[in-house]
Amino acid sequence: MAKQTQGRGRPRAAEAARPAPAVSGVPTTPEPPVRRWPHPVDGVEPVQQTDPALHFIHCALSYQNELLADIKALLERIAAEDEETETKETE
């Protein structure tokens, strides 16, 4: 008996070739290696040897962030003082 086809010589969906599942349960393609960040032990981060140039950049950026935080605080204080003087002048 001939195979039944569904238009243009294609086999029916029920008869379509299905890949057989892996018998051993082991994947056929290997998984990529897992990369993990080192976790601190007892809350103490491990000391990492870094490039001196990167250390310098880290310190410079930290200092710049502190300066920007100080500037922001000063600007907020000046803005608050200006609002107080404007409300007193309008009264």
N, CA, C and O atoms as CSV, one atom per row, in Angstrom:
chain,resi,resn,atom,element,x,y,z
A,1,MET,N,N,0.833,-1.167,0.000
A,1,MET,CA,C,0.000,0.000,0.000
A,1,MET,C,C,0.889,1.246,0.000
A,1,MET,O,O,1.910,1.265,0.689
A,2,ALA,N,N,0.532,2.268,-0.744
A,2,ALA,CA,C,1.330,3.491,-0.840
A,2,ALA,C,C,1.042,4.391,0.353
A,2,ALA,O,O,-0.038,4.344,0.942
A,3,LYS,N,N,2.051,5.230,0.702
A,3,LYS,CA,C,1.858,6.193,1.798
A,3,LYS,C,C,0.880,7.265,1.354
A,3,LYS,O,O,0.892,7.700,0.203
A,4,GLN,N,N,0.051,7.677,2.267
A,4,GLN,CA,C,-0.895,8.735,1.944
A,4,GLN,C,C,-0.189,10.073,2.098
A,4,GLN,O,O,0.555,10.296,3.053
A,5,THR,N,N,-0.432,10.943,1.155
A,5,THR,CA,C,0.188,12.258,1.209
A,5,THR,C,C,-0.880,13.323,1.293
A,5,THR,O,O,-2.049,13.095,0.982
A,6,GLN,N,N,-0.444,14.493,1.723
A,6,GLN,CA,C,-1.375,15.602,1.880
A,6,GLN,C,C,-0.928,16.703,0.929
A,6,GLN,O,O,-0.175,17.586,1.336
A,7,GLY,N,N,-1.355,16.679,-0.287
A,7,GLY,CA,C,-1.041,17.712,-1.271
A,7,GLY,C,C,0.445,17.835,-1.566
A,7,GLY,O,O,1.244,17.845,-0.629
A,8,ARG,N,N,0.838,17.926,-2.792
A,8,ARG,CA,C,2.190,18.131,-3.282
A,8,ARG,C,C,3.192,17.131,-2.728
A,8,ARG,O,O,4.369,17.463,-2.588
A,9,GLY,N,N,2.769,15.942,-2.415
A,9,GLY,CA,C,3.679,14.879,-2.009
A,9,GLY,C,C,4.212,14.991,-0.596
A,9,GLY,O,O,5.183,14.314,-0.257
A,10,ARG,N,N,3.608,15.828,0.244
A,10,ARG,CA,C,4.072,15.935,1.636
A,10,ARG,C,C,3.380,14.889,2.486
A,10,ARG,O,O,2.179,14.671,2.327
A,11,PRO,N,N,4.098,14.239,3.382
A,11,PRO,CA,C,3.444,13.273,4.259
A,11,PRO,C,C,2.543,13.993,5.258
A,11,PRO,O,O,2.739,15.176,5.534
A,12,ARG,N,N,1.586,13.301,5.784
A,12,ARG,CA,C,0.689,13.883,6.780
A,12,ARG,C,C,1.474,14.240,8.038
A,12,ARG,O,O,2.546,13.690,8.290
A,13,ALA,N,N,0.932,15.162,8.818
A,13,ALA,CA,C,1.627,15.636,10.018
A,13,ALA,C,C,1.867,14.485,10.995
A,13,ALA,O,O,2.902,14.445,11.662
A,14,ALA,N,N,0.916,13.548,11.085
A,14,ALA,CA,C,1.069,12.438,12.022
A,14,ALA,C,C,2.188,11.507,11.585
A,14,ALA,O,O,2.802,10.836,12.414
A,15,GLU,N,N,2.455,11.465,10.280
A,15,GLU,CA,C,3.478,10.562,9.774
A,15,GLU,C,C,4.820,11.252,9.574
A,15,GLU,O,O,5.793,10.613,9.172
A,16,ALA,N,N,4.880,12.560,9.853
A,16,ALA,CA,C,6.132,13.297,9.655
A,16,ALA,C,C,7.209,12.716,10.550
A,16,ALA,O,O,6.943,12.262,11.663
A,17,ALA,N,N,8.427,12.741,10.040
A,17,ALA,CA,C,9.548,12.161,10.796
A,17,ALA,C,C,9.798,12.985,12.047
A,17,ALA,O,O,9.930,14.207,11.979
A,18,ARG,N,N,9.861,12.325,13.170
A,18,ARG,CA,C,10.151,12.981,14.443
A,18,ARG,C,C,11.495,12.475,14.934
A,18,ARG,O,O,11.767,11.276,14.874
A,19,PRO,N,N,12.345,13.385,15.421
A,19,PRO,CA,C,13.627,12.915,15.938
A,19,PRO,C,C,13.407,12.098,17.208
A,19,PRO,O,O,12.587,12.447,18.057
A,20,ALA,N,N,14.141,11.026,17.315
A,20,ALA,CA,C,14.008,10.167,18.489
A,20,ALA,C,C,14.655,10.848,19.685
A,20,ALA,O,O,15.750,11.395,19.550
A,21,PRO,N,N,14.017,10.833,20.851
A,21,PRO,CA,C,14.620,11.450,22.032
A,21,PRO,C,C,15.880,10.694,22.445
A,21,PRO,O,O,16.031,9.502,22.177
A,22,ALA,N,N,16.778,11.422,23.103
A,22,ALA,CA,C,18.016,10.796,23.566
A,22,ALA,C,C,17.671,9.726,24.595
A,22,ALA,O,O,16.934,9.983,25.546
A,23,VAL,N,N,18.199,8.550,24.401
A,23,VAL,CA,C,17.862,7.425,25.262
A,23,VAL,C,C,18.565,7.542,26.608
A,23,VAL,O,O,17.978,7.241,27.648
A,24,SER,N,N,19.819,7.977,26.590
A,24,SER,CA,C,20.585,7.985,27.831
A,24,SER,C,C,20.293,9.205,28.694
A,24,SER,O,O,20.707,9.244,29.853
A,25,GLY,N,N,19.590,10.203,28.163
A,25,GLY,CA,C,19.309,11.400,28.936
A,25,GLY,C,C,20.441,12.409,28.866
A,25,GLY,O,O,20.340,13.484,29.457
A,26,VAL,N,N,21.507,12.094,28.163
A,26,VAL,CA,C,22.634,13.003,28.007
A,26,VAL,C,C,22.374,13.846,26.767
A,26,VAL,O,O,22.036,13.303,25.715
A,27,PRO,N,N,22.526,15.172,26.870
A,27,PRO,CA,C,22.270,16.000,25.693
A,27,PRO,C,C,23.251,15.678,24.572
A,27,PRO,O,O,24.399,15.306,24.815
A,28,THR,N,N,22.775,15.828,23.350
A,28,THR,CA,C,23.632,15.509,22.213
A,28,THR,C,C,24.650,16.608,21.953
A,28,THR,O,O,25.716,16.336,21.401
A,29,THR,N,N,24.344,17.849,22.341
A,29,THR,CA,C,25.313,18.932,22.198
A,29,THR,C,C,25.834,19.301,23.573
A,29,THR,O,O,25.051,19.388,24.519
A,30,PRO,N,N,27.128,19.520,23.711
A,30,PRO,CA,C,27.666,19.872,25.031
A,30,PRO,C,C,27.245,21.277,25.432
A,30,PRO,O,O,27.112,22.160,24.584
A,31,GLU,N,N,27.038,21.478,26.720
A,31,GLU,CA,C,26.676,22.791,27.228
A,31,GLU,C,C,27.924,23.654,27.318
A,31,GLU,O,O,29.022,23.136,27.520
A,32,PRO,N,N,27.763,24.980,27.169
A,32,PRO,CA,C,28.936,25.849,27.288
A,32,PRO,C,C,29.443,25.857,28.726
A,32,PRO,O,O,28.679,25.580,29.650
A,33,PRO,N,N,30.709,26.168,28.924
A,33,PRO,CA,C,31.230,26.200,30.288
A,33,PRO,C,C,30.555,27.301,31.094
A,33,PRO,O,O,30.212,28.354,30.557
A,34,VAL,N,N,30.369,27.052,32.374
A,34,VAL,CA,C,29.718,28.008,33.260
A,34,VAL,C,C,30.786,28.929,33.831
A,34,VAL,O,O,31.789,28.483,34.389
A,35,ARG,N,N,30.543,30.217,33.678
A,35,ARG,CA,C,31.471,31.195,34.251
A,35,ARG,C,C,30.786,31.838,35.435
A,35,ARG,O,O,29.680,32.363,35.306
A,36,ARG,N,N,31.412,31.802,36.558
A,36,ARG,CA,C,30.828,32.359,37.774
A,36,ARG,C,C,31.735,33.443,38.328
A,36,ARG,O,O,32.959,33.376,38.223
A,37,TRP,N,N,31.097,34.444,38.922
A,37,TRP,CA,C,31.863,35.479,39.602
A,37,TRP,C,C,32.307,34.926,40.947
A,37,TRP,O,O,31.552,34.187,41.578
A,38,PRO,N,N,33.501,35.259,41.400
A,38,PRO,CA,C,33.923,34.779,42.717
A,38,PRO,C,C,33.062,35.415,43.805
A,38,PRO,O,O,32.883,36.632,43.835
A,39,HIS,N,N,32.540,34.592,44.682
A,39,HIS,CA,C,31.703,35.080,45.768
A,39,HIS,C,C,32.557,35.306,47.003
A,39,HIS,O,O,33.476,34.534,47.278
A,40,PRO,N,N,32.255,36.367,47.750
A,40,PRO,CA,C,33.031,36.597,48.959
A,40,PRO,C,C,32.760,35.503,50.005
A,40,PRO,O,O,31.629,35.049,50.174
A,41,VAL,N,N,33.797,35.109,50.678
A,41,VAL,CA,C,33.673,34.105,51.728
A,41,VAL,C,C,33.586,34.845,53.055
A,41,VAL,O,O,34.445,35.671,53.365
A,42,ASP,N,N,32.563,34.557,53.829
A,42,ASP,CA,C,32.338,35.208,55.128
A,42,ASP,C,C,32.244,36.724,54.984
A,42,ASP,O,O,32.652,37.454,55.888
A,43,GLY,N,N,31.715,37.206,53.868
A,43,GLY,CA,C,31.532,38.633,53.673
A,43,GLY,C,C,32.798,39.380,53.317
A,43,GLY,O,O,32.770,40.606,53.211
A,44,VAL,N,N,33.911,38.685,53.129
A,44,VAL,CA,C,35.171,39.335,52.786
A,44,VAL,C,C,35.456,39.037,51.319
A,44,VAL,O,O,35.562,37.876,50.923
A,45,GLU,N,N,35.577,40.085,50.522
A,45,GLU,CA,C,35.849,39.883,49.113
A,45,GLU,C,C,37.303,39.503,48.909
A,45,GLU,O,O,38.182,40.011,49.606
A,46,PRO,N,N,37.566,38.612,47.958
A,46,PRO,CA,C,38.949,38.238,47.700
A,46,PRO,C,C,39.729,39.406,47.105
A,46,PRO,O,O,39.187,40.198,46.334
A,47,VAL,N,N,40.986,39.503,47.462
A,47,VAL,CA,C,41.841,40.559,46.943
A,47,VAL,C,C,42.251,40.185,45.524
A,47,VAL,O,O,42.797,39.109,45.284
A,48,GLN,N,N,41.983,41.077,44.605
A,48,GLN,CA,C,42.316,40.807,43.214
A,48,GLN,C,C,43.439,41.746,42.789
A,48,GLN,O,O,43.408,42.942,43.079
A,49,GLN,N,N,44.410,41.200,42.111
A,49,GLN,CA,C,45.497,42.016,41.585
A,49,GLN,C,C,44.995,42.708,40.325
A,49,GLN,O,O,44.653,42.049,39.343
A,50,THR,N,N,44.953,44.023,40.356
A,50,THR,CA,C,44.460,44.757,39.198
A,50,THR,C,C,45.584,45.563,38.576
A,50,THR,O,O,46.641,45.778,39.170
A,51,ASP,N,N,45.320,45.988,37.391
A,51,ASP,CA,C,46.259,46.835,36.674
A,51,ASP,C,C,46.337,48.185,37.390
A,51,ASP,O,O,45.297,48.740,37.744
A,52,PRO,N,N,47.527,48.725,37.611
A,52,PRO,CA,C,47.637,50.012,38.312
A,52,PRO,C,C,46.872,51.131,37.616
A,52,PRO,O,O,46.338,52.019,38.280
A,53,ALA,N,N,46.814,51.098,36.276
A,53,ALA,CA,C,46.077,52.138,35.559
A,53,ALA,C,C,44.584,52.043,35.865
A,53,ALA,O,O,43.915,53.062,36.036
A,54,LEU,N,N,44.064,50.811,35.933
A,54,LEU,CA,C,42.641,50.647,36.265
A,54,LEU,C,C,42.360,51.075,37.695
A,54,LEU,O,O,41.307,51.646,37.980
A,55,HIS,N,N,43.287,50.804,38.587
A,55,HIS,CA,C,43.122,51.229,39.981
A,55,HIS,C,C,43.077,52.753,40.056
A,55,HIS,O,O,42.260,53.319,40.783
A,56,PHE,N,N,43.960,53.420,39.302
A,56,PHE,CA,C,43.977,54.878,39.271
A,56,PHE,C,C,42.651,55.419,38.748
A,56,PHE,O,O,42.097,56.362,39.314
A,57,ILE,N,N,42.142,54.826,37.668
A,57,ILE,CA,C,40.867,55.275,37.096
A,57,ILE,C,C,39.733,55.063,38.092
A,57,ILE,O,O,38.856,55.916,38.233
A,58,HIS,N,N,39.752,53.932,38.779
A,58,HIS,CA,C,38.716,53.643,39.790
A,58,HIS,C,C,38.740,54.700,40.887
A,58,HIS,O,O,37.693,55.206,41.291
A,59,CYS,N,N,39.929,55.032,41.367
A,59,CYS,CA,C,40.041,56.037,42.425
A,59,CYS,C,C,39.596,57.413,41.931
A,59,CYS,O,O,38.914,58.146,42.647
A,60,ALA,N,N,39.988,57.758,40.702
A,60,ALA,CA,C,39.609,59.058,40.154
A,60,ALA,C,C,38.096,59.155,39.993
A,60,ALA,O,O,37.507,60.191,40.301
A,61,LEU,N,N,37.461,58.084,39.512
A,61,LEU,CA,C,36.011,58.109,39.349
A,61,LEU,C,C,35.296,58.162,40.697
A,61,LEU,O,O,34.267,58.825,40.828
A,62,SER,N,N,35.829,57.477,41.687
A,62,SER,CA,C,35.227,57.531,43.018
A,62,SER,C,C,35.288,58.946,43.569
A,62,SER,O,O,34.313,59.452,44.124
A,63,TYR,N,N,36.450,59.584,43.408
A,63,TYR,CA,C,36.609,60.961,43.879
A,63,TYR,C,C,35.664,61.892,43.131
A,63,TYR,O,O,35.052,62.771,43.738
A,64,GLN,N,N,35.541,61.708,41.821
A,64,GLN,CA,C,34.650,62.540,41.030
A,64,GLN,C,C,33.197,62.356,41.477
A,64,GLN,O,O,32.441,63.326,41.533
A,65,ASN,N,N,32.807,61.128,41.792
A,65,ASN,CA,C,31.443,60.884,42.275
A,65,ASN,C,C,31.182,61.591,43.591
A,65,ASN,O,O,30.096,62.126,43.812
A,66,GLU,N,N,32.188,61.594,44.474
A,66,GLU,CA,C,32.036,62.307,45.744
A,66,GLU,C,C,31.859,63.803,45.501
A,66,GLU,O,O,30.998,64.433,46.116
A,67,LEU,N,N,32.672,64.379,44.603
A,67,LEU,CA,C,32.551,65.798,44.289
A,67,LEU,C,C,31.186,66.123,43.694
A,67,LEU,O,O,30.575,67.130,44.053
A,68,LEU,N,N,30.706,65.277,42.787
A,68,LEU,CA,C,29.397,65.516,42.187
A,68,LEU,C,C,28.285,65.439,43.230
A,68,LEU,O,O,27.323,66.204,43.168
A,69,ALA,N,N,28.410,64.523,44.186
A,69,ALA,CA,C,27.409,64.421,45.255
A,69,ALA,C,C,27.426,65.682,46.109
A,69,ALA,O,O,26.371,66.175,46.506
A,70,ASP,N,N,28.619,66.209,46.396
A,70,ASP,CA,C,28.723,67.451,47.172
A,70,ASP,C,C,28.120,68.624,46.411
A,70,ASP,O,O,27.411,69.444,46.994
A,71,ILE,N,N,28.399,68.710,45.106
A,71,ILE,CA,C,27.851,69.787,44.286
A,71,ILE,C,C,26.331,69.700,44.251
A,71,ILE,O,O,25.648,70.720,44.340
A,72,LYS,N,N,25.799,68.491,44.121
A,72,LYS,CA,C,24.351,68.321,44.090
A,72,LYS,C,C,23.726,68.781,45.404
A,72,LYS,O,O,22.699,69.459,45.401
A,73,ALA,N,N,24.344,68.414,46.524
A,73,ALA,CA,C,23.817,68.818,47.828
A,73,ALA,C,C,23.841,70.335,47.972
A,73,ALA,O,O,22.890,70.925,48.486
A,74,LEU,N,N,24.935,70.980,47.515
A,74,LEU,CA,C,25.011,72.437,47.599
A,74,LEU,C,C,23.956,73.100,46.714
A,74,LEU,O,O,23.315,74.063,47.136
A,75,LEU,N,N,23.771,72.598,45.502
A,75,LEU,CA,C,22.764,73.170,44.614
A,75,LEU,C,C,21.356,73.016,45.181
A,75,LEU,O,O,20.535,73.927,45.072
A,76,GLU,N,N,21.079,71.861,45.787
A,76,GLU,CA,C,19.760,71.666,46.392
A,76,GLU,C,C,19.545,72.633,47.550
A,76,GLU,O,O,18.446,73.155,47.740
A,77,ARG,N,N,20.614,72.870,48.329
A,77,ARG,CA,C,20.490,73.798,49.458
A,77,ARG,C,C,20.279,75.219,48.950
A,77,ARG,O,O,19.473,75.960,49.513
A,78,ILE,N,N,20.999,75.614,47.882
A,78,ILE,CA,C,20.832,76.950,47.317
A,78,ILE,C,C,19.426,77.114,46.756
A,78,ILE,O,O,18.804,78.162,46.933
A,79,ALA,N,N,18.919,76.080,46.077
A,79,ALA,CA,C,17.567,76.143,45.511
A,79,ALA,C,C,16.530,76.271,46.618
A,79,ALA,O,O,15.558,77.012,46.474
A,80,ALA,N,N,16.728,75.554,47.721
A,80,ALA,CA,C,15.781,75.640,48.837
A,80,ALA,C,C,15.821,77.029,49.461
A,80,ALA,O,O,14.777,77.575,49.819
A,81,GLU,N,N,17.009,77.607,49.596
A,81,GLU,CA,C,17.124,78.963,50.159
A,81,GLU,C,C,16.474,79.987,49.243
A,81,GLU,O,O,15.821,80.919,49.712
A,82,ASP,N,N,16.653,79.812,47.917
A,82,ASP,CA,C,16.027,80.739,46.970
A,82,ASP,C,C,14.510,80.663,47.045
A,82,ASP,O,O,13.838,81.691,46.962
A,83,GLU,N,N,13.966,79.478,47.199
A,83,GLU,CA,C,12.510,79.331,47.321
A,83,GLU,C,C,12.005,80.014,48.581
A,83,GLU,O,O,10.945,80.640,48.567
A,84,GLU,N,N,12.759,79.899,49.676
A,84,GLU,CA,C,12.342,80.543,50.924
A,84,GLU,C,C,12.349,82.056,50.785
A,84,GLU,O,O,11.438,82.733,51.262
A,85,THR,N,N,13.384,82.590,50.128
A,85,THR,CA,C,13.437,84.058,49.972
A,85,THR,C,C,12.345,84.539,49.032
A,85,THR,O,O,11.810,85.629,49.240
A,86,GLU,N,N,11.991,83.770,48.003
A,86,GLU,CA,C,10.922,84.176,47.097
A,86,GLU,C,C,9.577,84.160,47.796
A,86,GLU,O,O,8.749,85.041,47.561
A,87,THR,N,N,9.342,83.171,48.653
A,87,THR,CA,C,8.056,83.132,49.360
A,87,THR,C,C,7.963,84.275,50.370
A,87,THR,O,O,6.870,84.795,50.594
A,88,LYS,N,N,9.073,84.680,50.985
A,88,LYS,CA,C,9.052,85.781,51.947
A,88,LYS,C,C,8.832,87.104,51.229
A,88,LYS,O,O,8.156,87.990,51.753
A,89,GLU,N,N,9.408,87.247,50.008
A,89,GLU,CA,C,9.260,88.489,49.266
A,89,GLU,C,C,7.846,88.672,48.758
A,89,GLU,O,O,7.382,89.806,48.642
A,90,THR,N,N,7.151,87.596,48.452
A,90,THR,CA,C,5.797,87.719,47.929
A,90,THR,C,C,4.772,87.975,49.030
A,90,THR,O,O,3.645,88.375,48.739
A,91,GLU,N,N,5.135,87.757,50.253
A,91,GLU,CA,C,4.181,87.955,51.365
A,91,GLU,C,C,4.057,89.373,51.752
A,91,GLU,O,O,3.299,89.700,52.665
